[in-house]
Amino acid sequence: MSIIEILHGSNHIIETPDIAVGNPNNDYGRGFYCTELPEMAREWACKQNTDGFVNYYELNMDNLRILDLADGTHNVLNWIALLLQNRRFKLDSEIAVDAREYLIEHFALNTKEYDVIIGYRADDSYFQYAEAFVENGLPLRSLNRALYLGHLGKQTVLVSQKSFDNLKFIDAEVVDKRIYYPKFVNRDIGARETYKNEIKKSKSYREDIFVMDILRGEMKNDDPRIQRILSE
């Protein structure tokens, strides 16, 4: 039996998670969003500047269908396409509207085939970078580098009733907002500073790809031009 420990930060104790309660506009749609990282769970427990709880669970992974977006076989455009499907983006131009449709059609994955999704978490700073990319204001190289420089952390998301049935509540831990709300804020500030210092100073746009290039070139997931940028 393959069992992992996952944690969920919240403002209350959740002994019996309910698949129907989740927000459909989260990164990967409706589901129960957890992490294997205790510090991240504590930060999210206090993200509203209130004391919170980290709920501890055991998840039996046997016979569950897993989509791992960080396993090396998927890329940042697959992730962005899923965000475009589920999150609410500001699409202020015709380019952005067309880009949304194109990226979803050619880069999104069929998540309905899975019970659990493992992938990066789109914090506020990174979500702004994703919006800038869709608006043709940020090149692919910078978007991809921001993903790895931002220390976003991975989420383990339960998206089927079968996965909820395999979940067992273990315990809950009280979390002090005086310690972890500042850490939550500083993580986002740190991601923005990293982006500013490490990415914006190198503007190699001539050999980069913008979303308009993807549209005009009708690029697909396995396009060598995209793979060249993502492999750097």
Buried (B, 14 or more C-beta within 10 A) or exposed (E): EEEEEBBBBBBEBBEEBEBEEBEEEBBBBBBBBBBBBBBBBBBBBBBEEEBBBBBBBEBBBEEBEEBBBEEEEBBBBBBBBBBBBBBEBEBEEEBBEBBBEBBBEBBBBEBEEBBBBBBBBBBEBBBBBBBBBBBBBBBBBBBBBBBEBBEBBBBBBBBBEBBBEBBEBEEBBEBEBEEBBEBBBEBBEBBBEBBEEBBEEEEEEEEBBBBEBBBEEEBEBEBEEBEEBBEE
